[in-house]
Amino acid sequence: MRPRQSYGMTLLDSSSSAAVAADGHVEARFGDRATRLHPQWLREQSTEPGQIEATNRQRLFTPLDVEPGLVAVDAELDGDTLTVVFSDGHRCRLSVAALMQRLGWVADPEAPPAPIAWEPGAAPFPTVSWPAIAGGLDEPGVAEATVDFLGDFARHGFVIIRNTPTTEGTVAEVANHIGYIAGNNFGWVFDVRNEPKPTDLAYTAIELKPHTDQPYRKVQPGLQLLHCLANEAEGGDSVLVDGLAATEAMRREQPALHEALATIEVDFRYDMGTDVAIDRRPVVQLDSAGRFRQLRFNTKLDFPVPADGADLDAWYAGRRWLAAWMDDPAHQAAFRLGRGDLMFMDNHRVLHARTAFDPNSGHRHLQGCYIEHDGPDTRYRLAVRHVTGAH
């Protein structure tokens, strides 16, 4: 297992560390870093008795309980503890390690690993055996296996879970072990098989190109689980592509096209007459620092908005470039789901596809559901606490 930093780690090893109240704020130097800390920000970090509820650790005071002119009147640094006295008489002791984490100076030691762009062959194909992670975190080896499993998932955006039971409804059991099922018009659990009147192209036998599911929702489903109950038909192989790698390549090689996909809004529409869902977003969504956040890519139901100034030539060229990159076998992880395999993937990042299959040549039946990102994030953090003894 990869080593992790613990909360109790002492971060101060410099004799220059110090803190003093000045002009109502706290001027602090932690090792080789200096900062000016706002008094109310410090006051809201307090975990002294009466300030938070002991079980859920939520604040018991509100903004109206803090005087508007609150200032820090004294500050003292002793090892890893910063003690601050405020003008309202409150005195609190704060962990410098926790403060440095909240300042963004050190990584959150419980956070899952950062995503890494991948292409086939560049990294091990991530798999885990269901029995290794199925138990409680206090059972021997489960916490360690969970850290490895969800660490791989955070880095690559997918993991294939092997050796699951092959009974209907197993996908819900796995989903509820990792997080919480999020339902929609397709149900809490949906069956992926050839249907005579399909409510989605997934319920046909045709080839499906790399795509993300349901970009037309106000909140696009976060994580998808697809459980293989039977895969006896000819064809129907699975394909995964890393949208992070695809958009990074596009930004490097075709920055103007990347800009078009990241700025021009698109109407994503699911409308079969009796059911409709519509949302308007760019294909590529970035955070405030311009980093990849989410991809909505489904060429069966996207309609760019011809707003004034929108360069639709660039948008269509960009969509074509991205579709071609993703359709290149060199960028695809192709494999065949076996009975009992479960594909767990980040629908905001990893695109999935399927080759066509012959429904007359054998039975093919998958069950799927969605959960959100919070579930695996929470379970990863709790598993880290079990491994480090911090729980």
N, C-alpha and C positions, 0 to 999 in steps of 0.2 A: 504494500500500500504506500502511496506517496505521502511523505511527511507533511504535517500541517502545523502552522503556528498556533499556539494556545493563547487564550485570553490572559492567563496569568504571567505571560512573558514580560520580563522587565525590559523596558525600552530605553531607560535613561542610563547612560554610561559615561556622561560627561560632567565634569565638575562645574561647567558653565551653566547648568540647568538652574533656573531660578524663576520666581514669580513675585509680583508686587502689584498692589492696587494703585492705580494712577488714573486720575480724572474719571473715576467711577467705573472704569474698566479694569481688566487684569492684563498686565503686560507679562507675558510668559515666554521663557526660552526652555524648550525641551530638547536637550542635546544640542544639535547644530541647527535647530529650527526655532524661529521666533514668531510670535503672533500676538495680536491684541484681541482679547476675548470680550464679547459683549456681556454685560451683567445679566440680562434676562435670559440669554442663551445658556449661560452657566447655571442660573437658578433653575431652569427647566430640566437640567441634567440630574437634579438632586434625587437621591433614592433614600433619604433619611426617613425614619419612622414618621408616619402621618402624611408623607408626601405622595406615596404610591400605595395602591392596594397590593397586599403581599402576594396574592396568588397570581393575578394577571399582570402585575407591574405597570398598570396604567395610572396616570396622574389623578390625584384626588383634588387638585386645585385647578382653577380655570384662569384664563387671561384676566378676568375681572377681579380675581383675588390678589393679583400682583400690582403694587402701586406703580403708576405710570413713570414716576421718576426714580425707579429702583436703581441703586448703584452698588458697586462692590466697595466695601470700606476697608477690607483687609484680605490679604492672600498670603499663603505660605506653602512652600513646596517641600515635601519630605519624602524622598525616594520616589515611589510611583503614586503618591497621593498628593493631590492638590486640595488644600483646605481654603474655602472662601467664606467670608462673612459679609452679609448684605445689609443694606440700610433698613430693611424691615425686621432685622434681628435674626434672620435665618442663617444657620451655619451648616455647611455641607462639605462632605469629603468626597472627592471625585477621583476616579482612576485615570491616571494620565494615559495609560494604554488605550482605554476606551475613548478618551478625548481625541487622541491622535488618530484613531480609526475614524471618528466622526468628522474630523477635519480633512480626512482623505489623505493623510500623510502615510498611513500604513494600510495594508489590505485587511479587509474583514476576514478574520481567520476561519470563520464558519461558512463563508460564501463558496458556492460551487466554482470550479475552475472556469476561466474565460474561454469562450468559443475559439476554435482554431479552424481555419479554412482547410478543407480536405478534398482530395481527389483520389480515386482508386489507386492503391499501391503506395500512397504517401503515408498511410497510417494503418495500424491493425484494424481489421473489421470487428467492431465491438459487439460482443455477445455476452450473455450471462445465462446461467441455469436457474430456472424459477425456484427449485428447492433451496438454493443458496440464499435467496433474498425473501422467501415467503414468510418467515417467522417474525417474531417480535425482536426488537433491537437489543433486548437483553439476553437473547438466546446466543449460544456460542457461535461466533463467526459471522452472524447476520449483519451486525453493524459494519464490520470491515468490508464484507461483500457489497453492502449497500453503498458505502462510500465509493468503492471502485465502480460499481454499476452506474450510479448517478453522476459520478465524476466523468466517466466516459460519455454519458448522455449530454452533459453540459458542454463538453469539448466538441463532440461530433454532431450533436443534434439528433442522433438516433442510436438505438441499441436493439438487437434481435434477442428476445427472451426465448430460450429453448426449454423444452421438457415441461411445458404446461399441460394440465389436464385437457383432454379433447372432448369435453362435454360443453354443450351450449350454455352460455352464461358465464363461462370462465373469464371472458374479457372484462366483465363487470367486477369480478372478484379481484383480478389483478389491478384494475383501475382504482378501485376503492382502497387497495393496499398502498398504492403510490400517492393517490390524491383523492379527488372527489369528482364524480361524473357530472358533466355539464350536458344537459339535454337540449334538443331543438326540435324542429318539425320532423326530423328523421327518427326521433325517438331517443330514449336514453341509451339503448343498444340497438344497432341496426344490422341487418343482414345484407352482405354483399354477395349477390349471386345474379345469374341471368333471370330477368323478369319480363313477362310479356308486355307490361305497361310500366316501363321504368320511370321513376320520379327523378332519376339522375343517371347520367351516362355510366356511372360506376356499376349500375345494375343492368348492364348489357355485357356482351361478350367482345365488344370492339376494343381495339388498342386505345390506351389512354396515354397521352404524352405527359411529360413532367409538369406537374401543377401543384398548387396549394389548394386545400379544400375551403370552400365557402367564403371566398373573399367578399361576398355581397353582404355579410353580416356586420352590424355596427361594432360588435366585438367578434372578430374572427376567431373560430375555435383555436385554442392554443396548442394542445398536444393530442395526437391521435394514436389510438391503439387498434391494430388490426390482427385478429386471431384466426389462424388457419385451422378450420375443422376438417376440411377435405380439399385436396388439390390434385385430383386424378385426371382432369381434362388435359388434352394436348394444348400446349401454350399456357398463357396466364402466368408468366414469370414476372417477378417484381424488379423494379428499378428505383434507385434513390439517387438524387443529385443534390449537392450542397449549394443552396442559394447564396450563402455567404461567399463561397469561392467564386460563383458565377458573377455576382455583382462587383466583387473586388477586381476580377479580371476585366470587366466592362469599364470600370472607373479608370483602370490603367490604360486600356487600349482604345477606348472610345468615350472619353470624358463628356463630350457634348451629348451623346446618346444617353449616358447615365444621368446627366442633368435633366434631360427631358423626362425620363421615367421617374425621377425623384421629385419632379415639380408639377407636372401636368396631371390634373385630377382625372379620374376614370370612374364612370358609372359602372359598377359591378351589379348585374341584375340576375336574379333567379325568379322567373315568372312563368309558371305553367298554367296560368289561368285560375286555378283553384288555390294557389299558394304563391306568395310573392315576398321577396326580401331584396332590398336595394341599399347600397351604401356607396359613397363617393370618396375615394382616396387615391393617392398616387400608387403606382405599382411598387416602387421602392420607397420605403419609409426609413428616414434617418432620425437620429436623436439631435439634440440641440448642438452637439459638437460635430455633427456631420458623419457620425458612425452608423453603420448598419444596425437597424432595429427590427425591421420586419419586411417580408415580401408578400405581396398579393399578386399571384401570377396564375391566371387561368384564362386561356385564350378562347374558351367556348362562350364566355359571357362577359367580356370586357368591352366598354364603349368609351373611348377618350372624349373628354369634354372640349369642344372647339371654342374655347374662350378667347377673347382678344389677346393677342400676343403669344398664344400657344403654338409652338412649332410642331405641328402634327407630322410633318415629314420626318423630323428627328424622332418623334415618339414611335412611329411605325417602324422606322429603321432600327430603333433601339429594341423594340419588342421582337423583331425578326432576329436581331443579333443574339439576344438572350435565348430565344427559342432554339436557334441553331447550336449555340454553345451547350445548352442542356441536352440536346438531342444527339450530341457527339458521344459515341460509346467510350471514348477516352476519358470522359468526365463522369461516367455513370458507374455506380455500383449495382451490378445486375446479379440476381440470385433467384433461387426458387424457394418459396416458403413451403416447408414440410408440415405435415400434420403435427399440431402441437407447438408450432413456432408462432411467436407473437411479435409483430413489428411495432416498436414504440418510437415515435418520431415527433419532432418539433414542427408543427404545421406553419409556424411563422418563419421558418428558415429552410427546412429540408423539403424538397419537392419529391413527390412519388409518382410512379408511372407503372403501367402494366402492359405486357404484350397481349395481343388478341388471343382468345382461346376458343376451342371448339366445344360448345356445351353438349354436343351429342357424343363426344368421345369419353366422357367421364364426369363425375360429380365434382363441382368446385363450390365451396361454401366458406366464406369468411364472416366473422362477426366483428363489428367495430364500435367504438365509442370515443368520446373526447373528455379530456380533463384540462385543467388550466395549469399554468406554470407554478402557481403557489404551492401546489401539493408536493411535487418533487423537491422544490427548494426547501420547504419545511422539513421533509424527511431527511434530506441530505444534512441539514444543520443538526438535527437531532441525532443522526448517526455519528457525526463528528464528535458531538458531546459524549456519546457512549464510548467512542474509541479513545478520546483523550481523558476520560474520567471527569468531564466537566458537568455532567448531568446531575 
